Amino acid sequence: MNKFAFALAFYAATSYAQVVDENGEVVITPSPECMYCRRMDLNSGFLVSYSYCAQSDECLMDAWNYINRDCQSGW
């Protein structure tokens, strides 16, 4: 059980890291999966697209091709 709690805490910390800057505002840095998806989408051609789901922290190539793959936060 302890390993499960550690894994859950690690996942929560790596998916979005919240840092408070000197003005007291919360700055949210995106996850590595989000940045990977953005990089792949920017470097892909016009026939390929990469979409990111923030809810499941998942990057999917050609998400329009998967009709049953829902994302509550939007692709």
Secondary structure, 3 states (H helix, E strand, C coil): CHHHHHHHHHHHHHHCEEEECCCCCEEEECCHHHHHHHHHHHHCCCCCCEEEECCCCEEEECHHHCCCCCCCCCC
